[in-house]
Each structure stands twice: as structure tokens, then as C-alpha cells.
Amino acid sequence: MAFQCKKCSYRFESKQKLPSKCPFCGTFGSVIIEKTAEDVIKDIDRMLKDGELT
């Protein structure tokens, strides 16, 4: 699974479900799951259907 740190933007992969801290900068609670291309397409499709994008 791919992750990214919100503080330092470090991208990494880990087998853990959601690491508690960034392995690069050590900040706790800053790691988010990186979206896949499919996730982004689904988000845009939903936004178009909901009229959020024109």
C-alpha cells in the first residue's frame, strides 16, 4: 500500500495498514493513504454527477 506524509511529502510503501509516523521526518499522525488513479477518476466522476464540477 502506498502512503504519503502530509508534512514533508515523503512517499513510501508499507505493509502496515496505516503507519503512525512518517519514516523520513518522524512526524506522528501525518501519514495518509495515497490515492490510486482509479480513486481519483471515481472522485471526479462523483463530483461531475453531483454538479460540483462544470
Backbone as XML, in Angstrom:
<?xml version="1.0"?>
<chain id="A" units="angstrom">
  <residue number="1" name="MET">
    <atom name="N" x="0.845" y="-1.170" z="0.000"/>
    <atom name="CA" x="0.000" y="0.000" z="0.000"/>
    <atom name="C" x="0.897" y="1.242" z="0.000"/>
  </residue>
  <residue number="2" name="ALA">
    <atom name="N" x="0.510" y="2.259" z="-0.749"/>
    <atom name="CA" x="1.307" y="3.477" z="-0.870"/>
    <atom name="C" x="0.803" y="4.561" z="0.089"/>
  </residue>
  <residue number="3" name="PHE">
    <atom name="N" x="1.742" y="5.279" z="0.690"/>
    <atom name="CA" x="1.432" y="6.326" z="1.656"/>
    <atom name="C" x="2.213" y="7.589" z="1.329"/>
  </residue>
  <residue number="4" name="GLN">
    <atom name="N" x="1.750" y="8.713" z="1.901"/>
    <atom name="CA" x="2.469" y="9.983" z="1.754"/>
    <atom name="C" x="2.346" y="10.763" z="3.054"/>
  </residue>
  <residue number="5" name="CYS">
    <atom name="N" x="3.422" y="11.430" z="3.441"/>
    <atom name="CA" x="3.425" y="12.279" z="4.621"/>
    <atom name="C" x="2.894" y="13.661" z="4.241"/>
  </residue>
  <residue number="6" name="LYS">
    <atom name="N" x="1.919" y="14.158" z="5.005"/>
    <atom name="CA" x="1.352" y="15.480" z="4.731"/>
    <atom name="C" x="2.335" y="16.596" z="5.068"/>
  </residue>
  <residue number="7" name="LYS">
    <atom name="N" x="3.279" y="16.339" z="5.968"/>
    <atom name="CA" x="4.221" y="17.388" z="6.382"/>
    <atom name="C" x="5.392" y="17.543" z="5.409"/>
  </residue>
  <residue number="8" name="CYS">
    <atom name="N" x="6.068" y="16.433" z="5.113"/>
    <atom name="CA" x="7.275" y="16.531" z="4.284"/>
    <atom name="C" x="7.080" y="16.001" z="2.857"/>
  </residue>
  <residue number="9" name="SER">
    <atom name="N" x="5.895" y="15.471" z="2.551"/>
    <atom name="CA" x="5.542" y="14.930" z="1.229"/>
    <atom name="C" x="6.316" y="13.668" z="0.846"/>
  </residue>
  <residue number="10" name="TYR">
    <atom name="N" x="6.958" y="13.039" z="1.807"/>
    <atom name="CA" x="7.688" y="11.793" z="1.543"/>
    <atom name="C" x="6.696" y="10.696" z="1.157"/>
  </residue>
  <residue number="11" name="ARG">
    <atom name="N" x="6.992" y="10.001" z="0.058"/>
    <atom name="CA" x="6.144" y="8.906" z="-0.405"/>
    <atom name="C" x="6.865" y="7.597" z="-0.146"/>
  </residue>
  <residue number="12" name="PHE">
    <atom name="N" x="6.098" y="6.608" z="0.335"/>
    <atom name="CA" x="6.695" y="5.316" z="0.639"/>
    <atom name="C" x="5.636" y="4.232" z="0.610"/>
  </residue>
  <residue number="13" name="GLU">
    <atom name="N" x="6.088" y="2.985" z="0.597"/>
    <atom name="CA" x="5.186" y="1.845" z="0.651"/>
    <atom name="C" x="5.440" y="1.092" z="1.941"/>
  </residue>
  <residue number="14" name="SER">
    <atom name="N" x="4.377" y="0.507" z="2.467"/>
    <atom name="CA" x="4.476" y="-0.242" z="3.710"/>
    <atom name="C" x="3.411" y="-1.319" z="3.723"/>
  </residue>
  <residue number="15" name="LYS">
    <atom name="N" x="3.711" y="-2.405" z="4.395"/>
    <atom name="CA" x="2.728" y="-3.475" z="4.548"/>
    <atom name="C" x="1.791" y="-3.201" z="5.708"/>
  </residue>
  <residue number="16" name="GLN">
    <atom name="N" x="2.129" y="-2.226" z="6.557"/>
    <atom name="CA" x="1.263" y="-1.846" z="7.668"/>
    <atom name="C" x="-0.014" y="-1.218" z="7.126"/>
  </residue>
  <residue number="17" name="LYS">
    <atom name="N" x="-1.104" y="-1.335" z="7.892"/>
    <atom name="CA" x="-2.371" y="-0.760" z="7.453"/>
    <atom name="C" x="-2.254" y="0.761" z="7.330"/>
  </residue>
  <residue number="18" name="LEU">
    <atom name="N" x="-1.821" y="1.441" z="8.366"/>
    <atom name="CA" x="-1.571" y="2.885" z="8.319"/>
    <atom name="C" x="-0.498" y="3.199" z="9.361"/>
  </residue>
  <residue number="19" name="PRO">
    <atom name="N" x="0.722" y="3.461" z="8.909"/>
    <atom name="CA" x="1.805" y="3.761" z="9.847"/>
    <atom name="C" x="1.456" y="4.969" z="10.724"/>
  </residue>
  <residue number="20" name="SER">
    <atom name="N" x="1.882" y="4.941" z="11.974"/>
    <atom name="CA" x="1.563" y="6.023" z="12.901"/>
    <atom name="C" x="2.454" y="7.248" z="12.708"/>
  </residue>
  <residue number="21" name="LYS">
    <atom name="N" x="3.628" y="7.061" z="12.094"/>
    <atom name="CA" x="4.517" y="8.207" z="11.861"/>
    <atom name="C" x="5.262" y="8.048" z="10.554"/>
  </residue>
  <residue number="22" name="CYS">
    <atom name="N" x="5.729" y="9.167" z="10.035"/>
    <atom name="CA" x="6.497" y="9.191" z="8.794"/>
    <atom name="C" x="7.893" y="8.617" z="9.055"/>
  </residue>
  <residue number="23" name="PRO">
    <atom name="N" x="8.341" y="7.669" z="8.221"/>
    <atom name="CA" x="9.684" y="7.100" z="8.422"/>
    <atom name="C" x="10.808" y="8.066" z="8.060"/>
  </residue>
  <residue number="24" name="PHE">
    <atom name="N" x="10.492" y="9.160" z="7.349"/>
    <atom name="CA" x="11.519" y="10.120" z="6.944"/>
    <atom name="C" x="11.673" y="11.246" z="7.960"/>
  </residue>
  <residue number="25" name="CYS">
    <atom name="N" x="10.552" y="11.945" z="8.272"/>
    <atom name="CA" x="10.650" y="13.098" z="9.179"/>
    <atom name="C" x="10.240" y="12.762" z="10.616"/>
  </residue>
  <residue number="26" name="GLY">
    <atom name="N" x="9.599" y="11.610" z="10.811"/>
    <atom name="CA" x="9.233" y="11.175" z="12.159"/>
    <atom name="C" x="7.990" y="11.831" z="12.738"/>
  </residue>
  <residue number="27" name="THR">
    <atom name="N" x="7.252" y="12.592" z="11.948"/>
    <atom name="CA" x="6.051" y="13.269" z="12.436"/>
    <atom name="C" x="4.929" y="12.261" z="12.640"/>
  </residue>
  <residue number="28" name="PHE">
    <atom name="N" x="4.341" y="12.272" z="13.833"/>
    <atom name="CA" x="3.232" y="11.383" z="14.148"/>
    <atom name="C" x="1.928" y="11.934" z="13.572"/>
  </residue>
  <residue number="29" name="GLY">
    <atom name="N" x="1.087" y="11.042" z="13.063"/>
    <atom name="CA" x="-0.234" y="11.421" z="12.581"/>
    <atom name="C" x="-0.271" y="12.165" z="11.268"/>
  </residue>
  <residue number="30" name="SER">
    <atom name="N" x="0.827" y="12.189" z="10.538"/>
    <atom name="CA" x="0.873" y="12.959" z="9.286"/>
    <atom name="C" x="0.776" y="12.086" z="8.040"/>
  </residue>
  <residue number="31" name="VAL">
    <atom name="N" x="0.691" y="10.773" z="8.212"/>
    <atom name="CA" x="0.707" y="9.850" z="7.081"/>
    <atom name="C" x="-0.716" y="9.586" z="6.578"/>
  </residue>
  <residue number="32" name="ILE">
    <atom name="N" x="-0.887" y="9.718" z="5.262"/>
    <atom name="CA" x="-2.178" y="9.427" z="4.644"/>
    <atom name="C" x="-1.982" y="8.371" z="3.555"/>
  </residue>
  <residue number="33" name="ILE">
    <atom name="N" x="-3.060" y="7.674" z="3.219"/>
    <atom name="CA" x="-3.012" y="6.698" z="2.138"/>
    <atom name="C" x="-3.041" y="7.467" z="0.824"/>
  </residue>
  <residue number="34" name="GLU">
    <atom name="N" x="-2.104" y="7.145" z="-0.048"/>
    <atom name="CA" x="-2.029" y="7.812" z="-1.333"/>
    <atom name="C" x="-3.115" y="7.251" z="-2.256"/>
  </residue>
  <residue number="35" name="LYS">
    <atom name="N" x="-3.846" y="8.128" z="-2.925"/>
    <atom name="CA" x="-4.914" y="7.700" z="-3.818"/>
    <atom name="C" x="-4.331" y="7.102" z="-5.094"/>
  </residue>
  <residue number="36" name="THR">
    <atom name="N" x="-5.028" y="6.084" z="-5.587"/>
    <atom name="CA" x="-4.649" y="5.494" z="-6.865"/>
    <atom name="C" x="-5.314" y="6.301" z="-7.980"/>
  </residue>
  <residue number="37" name="ALA">
    <atom name="N" x="-4.895" y="6.074" z="-9.210"/>
    <atom name="CA" x="-5.506" y="6.756" z="-10.354"/>
    <atom name="C" x="-6.991" y="6.419" z="-10.429"/>
  </residue>
  <residue number="38" name="GLU">
    <atom name="N" x="-7.333" y="5.185" z="-10.118"/>
    <atom name="CA" x="-8.737" y="4.767" z="-10.140"/>
    <atom name="C" x="-9.556" y="5.538" z="-9.099"/>
  </residue>
  <residue number="39" name="ASP">
    <atom name="N" x="-8.982" y="5.756" z="-7.914"/>
    <atom name="CA" x="-9.668" y="6.537" z="-6.877"/>
    <atom name="C" x="-9.932" y="7.962" z="-7.341"/>
  </residue>
  <residue number="40" name="VAL">
    <atom name="N" x="-8.954" y="8.569" z="-7.990"/>
    <atom name="CA" x="-9.088" y="9.943" z="-8.472"/>
    <atom name="C" x="-10.185" y="10.028" z="-9.539"/>
  </residue>
  <residue number="41" name="ILE">
    <atom name="N" x="-10.199" y="9.063" z="-10.461"/>
    <atom name="CA" x="-11.224" y="9.044" z="-11.511"/>
    <atom name="C" x="-12.612" y="8.898" z="-10.901"/>
  </residue>
  <residue number="42" name="LYS">
    <atom name="N" x="-12.753" y="8.027" z="-9.915"/>
    <atom name="CA" x="-14.050" y="7.855" z="-9.243"/>
    <atom name="C" x="-14.477" y="9.137" z="-8.544"/>
  </residue>
  <residue number="43" name="ASP">
    <atom name="N" x="-13.542" y="9.825" z="-7.897"/>
    <atom name="CA" x="-13.857" y="11.094" z="-7.221"/>
    <atom name="C" x="-14.333" y="12.142" z="-8.227"/>
  </residue>
  <residue number="44" name="ILE">
    <atom name="N" x="-13.650" y="12.244" z="-9.351"/>
    <atom name="CA" x="-14.027" y="13.223" z="-10.376"/>
    <atom name="C" x="-15.393" y="12.873" z="-10.962"/>
  </residue>
  <residue number="45" name="ASP">
    <atom name="N" x="-15.634" y="11.594" z="-11.225"/>
    <atom name="CA" x="-16.917" y="11.150" z="-11.752"/>
    <atom name="C" x="-18.050" y="11.508" z="-10.787"/>
  </residue>
  <residue number="46" name="ARG">
    <atom name="N" x="-17.827" y="11.275" z="-9.493"/>
    <atom name="CA" x="-18.836" y="11.606" z="-8.483"/>
    <atom name="C" x="-19.074" y="13.103" z="-8.446"/>
  </residue>
  <residue number="47" name="MET">
    <atom name="N" x="-18.021" y="13.889" z="-8.526"/>
    <atom name="CA" x="-18.146" y="15.357" z="-8.496"/>
    <atom name="C" x="-18.900" y="15.866" z="-9.713"/>
  </residue>
  <residue number="48" name="LEU">
    <atom name="N" x="-18.673" y="15.259" z="-10.882"/>
    <atom name="CA" x="-19.398" y="15.649" z="-12.084"/>
    <atom name="C" x="-20.883" y="15.330" z="-11.959"/>
  </residue>
  <residue number="49" name="LYS">
    <atom name="N" x="-21.186" y="14.152" z="-11.422"/>
    <atom name="CA" x="-22.584" y="13.751" z="-11.238"/>
    <atom name="C" x="-23.298" y="14.632" z="-10.219"/>
  </residue>
  <residue number="50" name="ASP">
    <atom name="N" x="-22.572" y="15.069" z="-9.189"/>
    <atom name="CA" x="-23.159" y="15.905" z="-8.133"/>
    <atom name="C" x="-23.192" y="17.381" z="-8.508"/>
  </residue>
  <residue number="51" name="GLY">
    <atom name="N" x="-22.645" y="17.727" z="-9.691"/>
    <atom name="CA" x="-22.655" y="19.109" z="-10.141"/>
    <atom name="C" x="-21.605" y="19.987" z="-9.487"/>
  </residue>
  <residue number="52" name="GLU">
    <atom name="N" x="-20.626" y="19.370" z="-8.833"/>
    <atom name="CA" x="-19.564" y="20.139" z="-8.177"/>
    <atom name="C" x="-18.559" y="20.675" z="-9.190"/>
  </residue>
  <residue number="53" name="LEU">
    <atom name="N" x="-18.468" y="20.034" z="-10.333"/>
    <atom name="CA" x="-17.579" y="20.478" z="-11.415"/>
    <atom name="C" x="-18.431" y="20.782" z="-12.637"/>
  </residue>
  <residue number="54" name="THR">
    <atom name="N" x="-18.087" y="21.839" z="-13.314"/>
    <atom name="CA" x="-18.835" y="22.166" z="-14.547"/>
    <atom name="C" x="-17.899" y="22.394" z="-15.693"/>
  </residue>
</chain>
